[in-house]
Amino acid sequence: MVTLRRPWILFIVGALVTALGAARPPLPLSHPALRDGLFRTAAACIACHNGVVSPAGEDVSIGAEWRASMMAHSARDPYWQAAVRREVIEHPTAAAAIEDECAACHMPMARKEAHLAGGQGEVFANLAGADRPDVELAMDGVSCTVCHQIAAEGLGDPATFNGEFEVASATAEGERPLFGPFEMDRGRTRLMHSATTFTPTQSEHVQSSALCASCHTLYTTALDADGNAVGRLPEQVSYLEWLASSFSAERSCQSCHMPVVTGEAPVAGVLGQPREEVSRHTFQGGNFFMLRMLNRYRNELGVEASSGELEASARRTEELLQNATARVRIENLTRQGRAVGFDVVVDNLTGHKLPTGYPARRVWLRVAVHDGSGRTLFESGAFRADGSIAGNDGDESPARWEPHHSVIRDGADVQIYEAVMEHHAGGPTTGLLNATGYLKDNRILPSGFDKIAADPDVAVHGDALADSDFVGGADRVRYEPELGEGEVPIEVVAELWYQPIAFRWARNLTDFDAPEPRRFVSWYDEMAASSALQIGVARAQLP
């Protein structure tokens, strides 16, 4: 073990690490990564936390994996920018409060510092290219010195939801801790402090699901046309869904979304000490589509991650979705004359609803029956090149939505697992600040979830509540199509598809004539054919 004790040695090593580890010239003293204040941008951390290789020879650099994640791009996300603009246009009297609320989790560093200065968080004034001192902090998204400064106090309590976590803002510059799971020796502690002014501090709370809860438990307040509050919506409550599942006693959020390196690995590329169970900072989620949009329009969005890093992140996301998210089964396949019957069962392998998070996401079943010559005799849920689903009432009209089904006999019906928000004046909406509840929430429940006893904030809504086959961990759908004449054998194919941004959620933005909605809709239309992913499949045959 190397122990560094002399300040001049620390200074020299720190300078070399900064210059060599970042593979770029040393940062100027005026760079925001080195600025005074509560936070540093990731540039101050990546210098040391890159160049990390696993025992198997895989690059598991913390900096490189983070900068290709959705966490790093939370402020550059063009869909988020378009959605915030929509809310501001619809509710102009609350514009400042809306931007402040939306900046809490997407631009947390700039917002926290604005609050310390007696102001509010801003979104559009802090977008890339703006000439403002906090732009770099804002555009660094959910960065290193955000999560690693979050204090343990209050985590998991409602007071810390909506991005209202606590950091040591009252602690003097140079004395603030950065929390991590490992204890560091004196030399490395002094080295990190000399490079960043933060003191690495061991604390187990950084590996708890409650840390994630702050920004993954969000409530929005619905407003009427005059800006008056008319209701409150549990907009996304992944943490509460996890609490209601059997996973809460077994696995943390990080166990899936920050998988550990196999074998010993350092957390830093220079003078790193090998550790067991180092968490990768991939932050694997479900938004492969946005990662590819960020890559495709990288110049317009000022993306700094390399094209290869973003594509690798998108592929990791797809692998998680296809290998650890759901399982599809076909059971009880029979045929009598022209009638065929079978069950399709979808098992949720995650610790939250499927899909979880922002309600634009949806999962659905595409089910087809083919005869012996390959001719399609029945099909439900085909995906279209414009991003819509054939037979989905909600894609056909903004005033409608597809109900939950327990039995499907007609190809015009499709089983879609989604959350459909209810406008405070009635009917469906994709505007968060118009919504006071859910007309439908049949997202597939995690194992251990009791839909009858569930807290109202994670409740099932619509016909799924009365469906006895819709239970914790799975849903069973009965298919009874009448096929007509066909050649034997009969083959049934059941596919499970996932789409991070549903067609209706993008299409409704066309009503808002502003740069961000126009830009996103045009990009969505260009990429719509690749906006969905098959994440499970099952096949069965009758002779």
C-alpha positions as CSV (number, residue, x, y, z in Angstrom):
1,M,0.0,0.0,0.0
2,V,1.3,3.5,-0.9
3,T,1.0,6.1,1.9
4,L,1.6,9.7,0.9
5,R,2.4,12.1,3.7
6,R,4.3,15.2,2.4
7,P,2.2,18.1,1.0
8,W,4.7,18.8,-1.9
9,I,4.5,15.1,-3.0
10,L,0.7,15.3,-2.9
11,F,0.8,18.5,-5.0
12,I,3.0,17.0,-7.7
13,V,1.1,13.7,-7.8
14,G,-2.2,15.5,-8.0
15,A,-1.0,17.7,-10.9
16,L,0.2,14.6,-12.7
17,V,-3.0,12.8,-12.2
18,T,-5.0,15.7,-13.4
19,A,-2.9,16.1,-16.5
20,L,-2.4,12.4,-17.4
21,G,-5.6,10.8,-16.1
22,A,-7.9,13.1,-18.0
23,A,-6.0,12.6,-21.3
24,R,-6.3,16.3,-21.9
25,P,-4.3,19.5,-20.9
26,P,-4.5,20.5,-17.3
27,L,-7.6,22.4,-16.4
28,P,-7.2,26.2,-16.1
29,L,-7.7,27.7,-12.7
30,S,-10.9,29.4,-13.9
31,H,-12.5,26.1,-15.0
32,P,-15.8,25.4,-13.3
33,A,-14.4,22.0,-12.2
34,L,-12.1,23.9,-9.9
35,R,-14.4,26.8,-8.9
36,D,-15.2,27.8,-5.4
37,G,-18.7,26.8,-4.3
38,L,-20.7,23.8,-3.1
39,F,-20.0,21.6,-6.2
40,R,-17.4,20.7,-8.8
41,T,-18.1,19.5,-12.3
42,A,-17.2,15.9,-13.1
43,A,-14.0,17.1,-14.9
44,A,-12.4,17.4,-11.4
45,C,-13.2,13.8,-10.7
46,I,-12.7,12.1,-14.1
47,A,-9.0,12.9,-14.1
48,C,-8.4,10.3,-11.4
49,H,-11.4,8.0,-11.8
50,N,-10.6,6.9,-15.4
51,G,-8.2,4.2,-16.7
52,V,-9.8,1.6,-14.4
53,V,-9.6,-2.0,-15.7
54,S,-11.3,-5.1,-14.2
55,P,-9.5,-8.4,-13.6
56,A,-11.1,-9.6,-16.8
57,G,-9.5,-6.7,-18.7
58,E,-12.7,-4.7,-19.2
59,D,-12.6,-1.0,-19.0
60,V,-14.8,-0.1,-15.9
61,S,-13.7,3.5,-15.6
62,I,-16.1,5.4,-13.4
63,G,-15.7,8.6,-15.3
64,A,-16.1,7.2,-18.8
65,E,-19.2,5.1,-17.8
66,W,-20.9,8.0,-16.0
67,R,-20.4,10.5,-18.8
68,A,-22.2,8.1,-21.2
69,S,-25.2,7.7,-18.9
70,M,-28.6,9.4,-18.8
71,M,-27.5,10.8,-15.4
72,A,-24.8,12.8,-17.1
73,H,-27.2,14.0,-19.8
74,S,-30.2,14.8,-17.6
75,A,-30.0,18.5,-18.6
76,R,-29.2,17.9,-22.2
77,D,-32.1,15.5,-22.7
78,P,-34.1,17.1,-25.5
79,Y,-37.4,15.4,-24.5
80,W,-37.1,16.8,-21.0
81,Q,-36.4,20.3,-22.4
82,A,-39.4,20.0,-24.7
83,A,-41.6,18.8,-21.8
84,V,-40.6,21.6,-19.5
85,R,-41.3,24.2,-22.3
86,R,-44.7,22.7,-22.8
87,E,-45.5,23.1,-19.1
88,V,-44.3,26.7,-19.0
89,I,-46.4,27.5,-22.1
90,E,-49.5,25.9,-20.6
91,H,-49.0,27.5,-17.2
92,P,-47.3,30.8,-17.7
93,T,-48.1,32.3,-14.3
94,A,-46.2,29.5,-12.6
95,A,-43.3,29.5,-15.1
96,A,-40.6,30.3,-12.5
97,A,-41.8,27.7,-10.1
98,I,-42.0,25.1,-12.8
99,E,-38.4,25.7,-13.9
100,D,-37.2,25.6,-10.3
101,E,-39.0,22.3,-9.7
102,C,-37.8,20.6,-12.9
103,A,-34.2,21.8,-12.3
104,A,-34.2,20.0,-8.9
105,C,-33.3,16.6,-10.4
106,H,-32.1,17.5,-13.9
107,M,-29.9,20.5,-13.0
108,P,-29.3,19.9,-9.3
109,M,-26.0,21.6,-8.8
110,A,-27.0,24.9,-10.4
111,R,-30.3,24.8,-8.6
112,K,-28.8,24.1,-5.2
113,E,-26.4,27.0,-5.6
114,A,-29.2,29.3,-6.8
115,H,-31.2,28.5,-3.7
116,L,-28.1,29.2,-1.5
117,A,-27.9,32.6,-3.2
118,G,-31.6,33.3,-2.4
119,G,-32.8,32.6,-5.9
120,Q,-34.6,29.8,-7.9
121,G,-33.4,27.1,-10.3
122,E,-33.7,28.1,-13.9
123,V,-33.8,25.8,-17.0
124,F,-33.8,27.7,-20.2
125,A,-31.3,30.4,-19.1
126,N,-28.8,27.6,-18.2
127,L,-28.9,25.5,-21.4
128,A,-25.7,24.8,-23.3
129,G,-24.3,27.9,-25.0
130,A,-25.7,30.5,-22.6
131,D,-23.2,33.0,-21.2
132,R,-23.9,32.5,-17.5
133,P,-21.6,31.4,-14.6
134,D,-23.7,28.3,-13.7
135,V,-24.2,26.9,-17.2
136,E,-21.4,24.3,-16.7
137,L,-22.8,23.2,-13.4
138,A,-26.3,23.0,-14.9
139,M,-25.2,21.0,-18.0
140,D,-23.2,18.6,-16.0
141,G,-26.4,17.0,-15.0
142,V,-26.5,14.5,-12.1
143,S,-22.8,14.7,-11.4
144,C,-20.3,13.2,-9.0
145,T,-20.3,15.8,-6.3
146,V,-24.1,15.8,-6.2
147,C,-24.7,12.1,-5.3
148,H,-21.6,11.8,-3.2
149,Q,-22.4,14.9,-1.1
150,I,-26.0,13.8,-0.3
151,A,-26.2,13.4,3.5
152,A,-27.7,10.3,5.2
153,E,-30.2,12.4,7.2
154,G,-33.8,12.1,6.1
155,L,-33.2,9.8,3.2
156,G,-36.3,7.8,2.4
157,D,-38.5,10.3,4.1
158,P,-41.0,12.4,2.1
159,A,-39.3,15.6,3.0
160,T,-36.3,14.6,0.8
161,F,-38.4,13.5,-2.2
162,N,-38.6,15.7,-5.3
163,G,-34.9,16.3,-5.2
164,E,-34.9,17.9,-1.8
165,F,-32.0,15.9,-0.4
166,E,-29.6,17.5,2.1
167,V,-25.9,18.4,1.4
168,A,-23.4,20.0,3.8
169,S,-24.0,23.5,2.5
170,A,-23.2,25.1,5.8
171,T,-19.8,23.4,6.0
172,A,-16.9,25.6,5.1
173,E,-15.1,25.3,1.7
174,G,-12.4,22.7,2.1
175,E,-14.1,20.8,4.9
176,R,-17.0,19.2,3.1
177,P,-17.2,15.4,2.8
178,L,-17.7,13.2,-0.3
179,F,-19.3,10.0,0.8
180,G,-18.3,6.6,-0.5
181,P,-18.5,3.0,0.5
182,F,-14.8,2.4,1.2
183,E,-12.4,3.6,3.9
184,M,-9.4,5.4,2.5
185,D,-5.9,5.7,4.0
186,R,-4.5,9.0,5.0
187,G,-2.3,9.5,2.0
188,R,-5.1,9.0,-0.6
189,T,-7.4,11.1,1.5
190,R,-5.0,14.0,1.4
191,L,-4.4,13.5,-2.3
192,M,-8.1,13.7,-3.1
193,H,-8.6,16.7,-0.9
194,S,-5.7,18.5,-2.6
195,A,-7.2,17.9,-6.0
196,T,-10.8,18.7,-5.2
197,T,-11.0,20.3,-1.7
198,F,-13.4,17.5,-0.6
199,T,-12.6,14.9,2.0
200,P,-13.5,11.3,1.1
201,T,-15.6,9.8,3.9
202,Q,-16.8,6.3,4.3
203,S,-20.6,5.8,4.7
204,E,-22.8,2.9,3.8
205,H,-25.8,5.2,3.0
206,V,-24.4,5.7,-0.6
207,Q,-25.3,2.1,-1.4
208,S,-28.9,2.3,0.0
209,S,-32.0,2.6,-2.2
210,A,-33.1,5.6,-0.1
211,L,-30.3,7.6,-1.7
212,C,-32.0,7.1,-5.1
213,A,-35.4,7.9,-3.6
214,S,-34.8,11.6,-3.6
215,C,-35.0,12.0,-7.4
216,H,-37.0,8.8,-8.1
217,T,-39.9,9.7,-6.0
218,L,-41.6,12.7,-7.6
219,Y,-44.9,14.4,-7.0
220,T,-46.4,17.2,-9.2
221,T,-49.1,19.8,-8.3
222,A,-51.8,20.1,-11.0
223,L,-52.7,23.7,-11.9
224,D,-55.9,25.1,-13.5
225,A,-56.0,27.8,-16.2
226,D,-55.5,30.5,-13.6
227,G,-52.5,28.8,-12.0
228,N,-54.4,27.6,-8.9
229,A,-53.4,24.2,-7.4
230,V,-56.2,21.7,-8.0
231,G,-54.5,18.4,-7.0
232,R,-51.4,16.4,-6.5
233,L,-50.0,13.5,-8.7
234,P,-47.5,10.8,-7.8
235,E,-45.8,11.4,-11.1
236,Q,-43.1,8.7,-10.7
237,V,-42.5,6.7,-7.6
238,S,-40.1,3.9,-8.4
239,Y,-38.8,3.9,-4.8
240,L,-42.2,3.4,-3.3
241,E,-42.9,0.6,-5.8
242,W,-39.7,-1.0,-4.7
243,L,-40.7,-0.7,-1.1
244,A,-44.0,-2.5,-1.9
245,S,-42.1,-5.4,-3.5
246,S,-40.3,-8.4,-2.1
247,F,-37.1,-6.8,-3.5
248,S,-37.0,-4.3,-0.7
249,A,-35.9,-7.1,1.6
250,E,-33.5,-8.6,-0.9
251,R,-31.8,-6.1,-3.2
252,S,-31.1,-2.4,-3.5
253,C,-31.6,-0.2,-6.6
254,Q,-27.8,-0.1,-7.0
255,S,-27.6,-3.9,-7.3
256,C,-29.3,-3.8,-10.7
257,H,-28.5,-0.3,-11.9
258,M,-24.9,-0.1,-10.7
259,P,-23.7,-3.8,-11.0
260,V,-20.5,-4.7,-9.2
261,V,-17.2,-5.6,-10.9
262,T,-16.4,-9.3,-10.7
263,G,-13.2,-9.6,-8.6
264,E,-11.0,-6.9,-7.1
265,A,-10.8,-3.5,-8.9
266,P,-9.6,-0.1,-8.0
267,V,-11.9,3.0,-8.1
268,A,-9.2,5.2,-9.4
269,G,-6.8,4.7,-12.3
270,V,-3.8,6.2,-10.5
271,L,-2.7,4.9,-7.0
272,G,-6.0,3.0,-6.9
273,Q,-6.4,0.4,-4.2
274,P,-8.0,-2.9,-5.4
275,R,-11.4,-3.4,-3.7
276,E,-14.0,-6.1,-3.7
277,E,-17.5,-5.3,-5.0
278,V,-16.7,-2.0,-6.7
279,S,-20.0,-0.6,-8.2
280,R,-19.9,0.3,-11.9
281,H,-21.2,3.8,-12.7
282,T,-23.1,2.7,-15.8
283,F,-26.5,3.6,-14.2
284,Q,-28.2,1.2,-16.5
285,G,-31.8,2.1,-17.0
286,G,-34.3,1.8,-19.8
287,N,-33.7,4.8,-22.1
288,F,-31.7,3.3,-25.0
289,F,-33.7,5.5,-27.4
290,M,-32.6,8.8,-25.8
291,L,-29.0,7.6,-25.6
292,R,-29.0,7.1,-29.3
293,M,-30.8,10.4,-29.9
294,L,-28.1,12.1,-27.9
295,N,-25.5,10.4,-30.0
296,R,-27.1,11.2,-33.3
297,Y,-27.6,14.9,-32.5
298,R,-24.5,15.3,-30.4
299,N,-23.4,18.5,-32.0
300,E,-26.7,20.3,-31.6
301,L,-26.9,19.2,-27.9
302,G,-23.2,19.7,-27.0
303,V,-22.7,16.1,-26.0
304,E,-19.2,15.5,-24.6
305,A,-19.2,11.7,-24.3
306,S,-17.7,10.0,-27.3
307,S,-19.9,8.3,-29.9
308,G,-18.5,4.9,-28.9
309,E,-19.2,5.5,-25.2
310,L,-22.8,6.4,-25.9
311,E,-23.4,3.4,-28.2
312,A,-21.8,1.1,-25.6
313,S,-24.2,2.6,-23.0
314,A,-27.2,2.1,-25.3
315,R,-26.1,-1.6,-25.8
316,R,-25.8,-2.2,-22.1
317,T,-29.2,-0.7,-21.6
318,E,-30.7,-3.1,-24.2
319,E,-28.9,-6.1,-22.6
320,L,-30.4,-5.2,-19.2
321,L,-33.9,-4.9,-20.8
322,Q,-33.6,-8.1,-22.7
323,N,-32.0,-10.3,-20.1
324,A,-33.1,-9.1,-16.7
325,T,-36.4,-7.3,-17.1
326,A,-39.2,-9.7,-18.0
327,R,-40.0,-13.3,-19.1
328,V,-42.8,-14.3,-21.5
329,R,-44.5,-17.7,-21.5
330,I,-47.2,-19.3,-23.6
331,E,-49.4,-21.8,-21.8
332,N,-52.6,-23.9,-22.4
333,L,-52.4,-23.8,-26.2
334,T,-55.4,-25.7,-27.7
335,R,-57.3,-25.7,-30.9
336,Q,-60.9,-26.8,-31.7
337,G,-62.0,-26.3,-35.3
338,R,-61.3,-22.7,-36.3
339,A,-60.9,-21.5,-32.7
340,V,-57.5,-21.5,-30.9
341,G,-56.9,-20.6,-27.3
342,F,-53.8,-19.9,-25.3
343,D,-52.5,-17.9,-22.3
344,V,-49.6,-15.4,-22.5
345,V,-47.9,-14.9,-19.2
346,V,-45.6,-12.0,-18.6
347,D,-43.3,-12.2,-15.5
348,N,-41.9,-9.0,-14.1
349,L,-38.2,-9.7,-13.0
350,T,-37.6,-6.2,-11.7
351,G,-38.1,-4.7,-8.2
352,H,-40.6,-2.1,-9.4
353,K,-43.5,-1.8,-11.8
354,L,-42.8,-2.6,-15.4
355,P,-42.3,-0.1,-16.9
356,T,-41.5,2.3,-14.1
357,G,-40.5,6.0,-13.9
358,Y,-41.8,8.7,-16.1
359,P,-45.3,7.8,-17.4
360,A,-44.3,8.2,-21.1
361,R,-43.0,4.7,-21.0
362,R,-45.0,1.6,-22.0
363,V,-44.6,-2.1,-22.5
364,W,-47.0,-4.2,-24.7
365,L,-47.6,-7.6,-26.1
366,R,-47.4,-8.3,-29.8
367,V,-49.0,-11.7,-30.4
368,A,-49.3,-13.4,-33.7
369,V,-50.6,-16.8,-35.0
370,H,-49.1,-18.3,-38.1
371,D,-50.1,-21.3,-40.1
372,G,-47.7,-24.0,-41.5
373,S,-46.9,-21.9,-44.6
374,G,-46.0,-18.8,-42.5
375,R,-49.2,-16.9,-43.3
376,T,-50.4,-14.7,-40.5
377,L,-53.8,-15.7,-39.3
378,F,-54.0,-13.3,-36.3
379,E,-52.0,-10.4,-35.0
380,S,-52.4,-8.0,-32.1
381,G,-50.0,-5.2,-31.2
382,A,-47.9,-4.7,-34.3
383,F,-45.3,-1.9,-34.0
384,R,-45.5,0.8,-36.7
385,A,-42.6,2.7,-38.2
386,D,-44.0,6.0,-36.9
387,G,-43.7,4.8,-33.3
388,S,-47.4,3.9,-32.8
389,I,-49.0,0.6,-32.0
390,A,-51.6,-0.9,-34.4
391,G,-55.0,-1.1,-32.6
392,N,-54.1,1.2,-29.7
393,D,-56.9,3.6,-29.1
394,G,-54.6,6.1,-27.4
395,D,-52.3,6.4,-30.5
396,E,-55.3,6.9,-32.7
397,S,-56.8,9.7,-30.7
398,P,-55.5,11.9,-27.8
399,A,-59.0,11.8,-26.3
400,R,-58.9,8.0,-25.8
401,W,-56.8,5.2,-24.3
402,E,-56.6,1.5,-24.7
403,P,-58.2,-0.4,-21.8
404,H,-56.6,-3.2,-19.8
405,H,-57.6,-6.6,-21.3
406,S,-58.0,-10.0,-19.5
407,V,-59.2,-11.7,-22.7
408,I,-58.4,-10.8,-26.3
409,R,-60.3,-12.2,-29.2
410,D,-59.9,-9.4,-31.8
411,G,-56.7,-8.2,-33.4
412,A,-57.9,-4.6,-32.9
413,D,-57.3,-5.0,-29.2
414,V,-53.8,-5.0,-27.7
415,Q,-52.5,-5.4,-24.2
416,I,-50.5,-2.3,-23.2
417,Y,-49.0,-1.9,-19.8
418,E,-48.9,1.8,-19.1
419,A,-49.9,4.7,-16.9
420,V,-52.5,7.0,-18.4
421,M,-52.8,10.3,-16.6
422,E,-56.2,11.9,-15.9
423,H,-56.7,15.6,-16.7
424,H,-58.2,17.6,-13.8
425,A,-61.1,18.5,-16.2
426,G,-61.6,14.9,-17.3
427,G,-60.1,12.7,-20.0
428,P,-56.5,11.6,-20.6
429,T,-53.5,14.0,-20.7
430,T,-49.8,14.0,-21.3
431,G,-49.3,17.3,-19.4
432,L,-47.9,16.6,-16.0
433,L,-49.3,19.8,-14.4
434,N,-52.7,19.1,-15.8
435,A,-53.0,15.7,-14.1
436,T,-54.6,14.8,-10.8
437,G,-54.7,11.0,-11.1
438,Y,-54.6,8.0,-13.3
439,L,-57.3,6.7,-15.6
440,K,-55.3,3.5,-16.1
441,D,-52.2,2.1,-14.4
442,N,-51.8,-1.6,-15.3
443,R,-48.0,-1.6,-15.3
444,I,-46.9,-5.1,-14.4
445,L,-46.4,-5.4,-10.7
446,P,-43.2,-6.5,-9.0
447,S,-43.1,-9.7,-7.0
448,G,-44.6,-9.4,-3.6
449,F,-46.8,-6.4,-4.5
450,D,-50.3,-6.6,-3.0
451,K,-52.5,-4.5,-5.3
452,I,-55.4,-4.6,-2.8
453,A,-53.5,-3.3,0.2
454,A,-51.2,-1.0,-1.8
455,D,-50.7,2.6,-0.8
456,P,-52.8,4.9,-3.0
457,D,-49.6,6.5,-4.4
458,V,-48.6,3.2,-6.1
459,A,-52.1,1.8,-6.7
460,V,-53.4,-0.1,-9.7
461,H,-56.0,1.9,-11.7
462,G,-58.6,0.8,-14.2
463,D,-59.7,-2.7,-15.2
464,A,-56.5,-4.4,-14.0
465,L,-57.7,-3.9,-10.4
466,A,-60.5,-6.5,-10.9
467,D,-58.4,-8.8,-13.1
468,S,-57.7,-11.9,-10.9
469,D,-54.8,-12.8,-13.2
470,F,-53.1,-9.5,-12.7
471,V,-51.0,-10.1,-9.6
472,G,-47.7,-9.3,-7.9
473,G,-45.0,-10.5,-10.3
474,A,-47.0,-11.3,-13.4
475,D,-50.0,-10.9,-15.6
476,R,-51.8,-13.6,-17.6
477,V,-53.8,-12.7,-20.7
478,R,-56.1,-15.2,-22.4
479,Y,-56.2,-15.1,-26.3
480,E,-59.1,-16.7,-28.1
481,P,-58.9,-15.6,-31.8
482,E,-61.0,-17.3,-34.5
483,L,-58.5,-18.1,-37.2
484,G,-60.5,-19.3,-40.2
485,E,-58.9,-21.8,-42.6
486,G,-55.1,-22.3,-42.3
487,E,-52.5,-25.0,-42.9
488,V,-51.2,-27.0,-39.9
489,P,-49.1,-26.8,-37.8
490,I,-50.1,-23.6,-36.0
491,E,-47.4,-21.5,-34.4
492,V,-48.0,-18.8,-31.8
493,V,-45.4,-16.1,-31.2
494,A,-45.7,-13.8,-28.2
495,E,-43.3,-10.8,-28.1
496,L,-43.0,-8.3,-25.3
497,W,-42.0,-4.8,-26.5
498,Y,-40.9,-1.7,-24.7
499,Q,-40.9,2.0,-25.7
500,P,-39.3,4.7,-23.5
501,I,-41.3,7.6,-25.1
502,A,-44.7,6.5,-26.4
503,F,-46.1,7.9,-29.6
504,R,-48.9,9.9,-28.0
505,W,-46.4,11.6,-25.6
506,A,-44.3,12.8,-28.5
507,R,-47.2,13.6,-30.8
508,N,-49.0,15.9,-28.3
509,L,-46.0,18.2,-28.3
510,T,-46.8,19.3,-31.8
511,D,-49.5,21.6,-30.2
512,F,-46.7,23.8,-28.7
513,D,-45.0,26.2,-31.1
514,A,-41.6,26.6,-29.5
515,P,-38.0,25.6,-30.4
516,E,-37.7,22.7,-27.9
517,P,-40.9,20.9,-28.8
518,R,-40.5,21.4,-32.5
519,R,-36.9,20.1,-32.4
520,F,-37.8,17.0,-30.4
521,V,-40.8,16.0,-32.5
522,S,-38.7,16.3,-35.7
523,W,-36.0,14.1,-34.2
524,Y,-38.6,11.6,-32.8
525,D,-40.1,11.3,-36.3
526,E,-36.8,10.7,-37.9
527,M,-35.9,7.9,-35.3
528,A,-39.4,6.6,-34.5
529,A,-38.8,3.2,-36.2
530,S,-36.1,2.5,-33.7
531,S,-37.9,3.9,-30.6
532,A,-39.1,0.5,-29.3
533,L,-37.3,-2.7,-28.4
534,Q,-38.4,-6.4,-28.2
535,I,-37.4,-7.4,-24.7
536,G,-38.9,-10.9,-24.5
537,V,-40.3,-13.6,-26.8
538,A,-42.0,-17.0,-26.5
539,R,-43.1,-19.5,-29.2
540,A,-45.4,-22.5,-29.1
541,Q,-46.7,-24.9,-31.8
542,L,-49.7,-27.2,-32.4
543,P,-49.2,-30.1,-34.8
